[in-house]
Amino acid sequence: MAGLAALADLVINRVLITFGHEAWSDETLLQLDRAGSFALNLSVVAGLVVLAFCLGSLASKRPADDRAGQPR
């Protein structure tokens, strides 16, 4: 989700608004700006959630493997 939101942010904010600002009305640019802001915020929040889950699983205790050290 973070990757898709970052891609939407890239397309909206960096491509559509930058290259199309002369062709569109102010109302359309305002709507695109709002959509781009939402996509940027969504990518940040999704990235933070993923980071929290990754750090949580890394920090959690894992049960000891009972077969460790035994020959196969």
C-alpha positions as CSV (number, residue, x, y, z in Angstrom):
1,M,0.0,0.0,0.0
2,A,2.8,2.4,0.8
3,G,4.4,1.8,-2.6
4,L,1.1,2.3,-4.5
5,A,0.4,5.5,-2.5
6,A,3.9,6.8,-3.2
7,L,3.4,6.0,-6.9
8,A,0.1,8.0,-6.9
9,D,1.9,10.8,-5.2
10,L,4.5,10.8,-7.8
11,V,2.0,10.8,-10.7
12,I,-0.3,13.4,-9.2
13,N,2.2,15.9,-7.6
14,R,5.2,15.5,-9.9
15,V,3.6,14.9,-13.3
16,L,0.0,16.0,-13.5
17,I,0.3,19.2,-11.5
18,T,3.8,20.2,-12.8
19,F,3.2,19.6,-16.5
20,G,-0.5,20.3,-16.6
21,H,-0.9,23.5,-14.5
22,E,-1.3,25.7,-17.6
23,A,-4.0,23.6,-19.2
24,W,-6.3,23.1,-16.2
25,S,-8.5,25.4,-14.2
26,D,-7.7,26.5,-10.6
27,E,-10.5,24.2,-9.3
28,T,-9.0,21.2,-11.0
29,L,-5.6,22.0,-9.7
30,L,-7.0,22.4,-6.2
31,Q,-8.6,18.9,-6.4
32,L,-5.4,17.4,-7.7
33,D,-3.4,19.0,-4.9
34,R,-5.8,17.6,-2.3
35,A,-5.6,14.1,-3.9
36,G,-1.8,14.4,-4.0
37,S,-1.6,15.4,-0.4
38,F,-3.8,12.4,0.6
39,A,-1.6,10.1,-1.4
40,L,1.5,11.4,0.3
41,N,0.1,11.2,3.8
42,L,-1.2,7.7,3.0
43,S,2.2,6.5,1.9
44,V,3.9,7.9,5.0
45,V,1.3,6.3,7.4
46,A,1.5,2.9,5.6
47,G,5.3,3.0,5.7
48,L,5.3,3.7,9.4
49,V,2.8,0.8,10.0
50,V,5.1,-1.5,8.0
51,L,8.1,-0.3,9.9
52,A,6.4,-0.8,13.3
53,F,5.4,-4.4,12.3
54,C,8.9,-5.2,11.1
55,L,10.6,-3.8,14.2
56,G,8.0,-5.6,16.4
57,S,8.7,-9.0,14.8
58,L,12.4,-8.4,14.9
59,A,12.3,-7.5,18.6
60,S,10.0,-10.3,19.6
61,K,11.4,-13.4,21.3
62,R,11.4,-16.5,19.2
63,P,11.0,-19.9,20.8
64,A,14.2,-22.0,21.0
65,D,14.5,-24.6,18.4
66,D,14.5,-28.0,20.1
67,R,16.4,-29.7,17.3
68,A,19.3,-27.2,17.3
69,G,22.6,-29.0,17.7
70,Q,21.2,-32.5,16.9
71,P,22.7,-34.3,14.0
72,R,20.4,-34.9,11.0
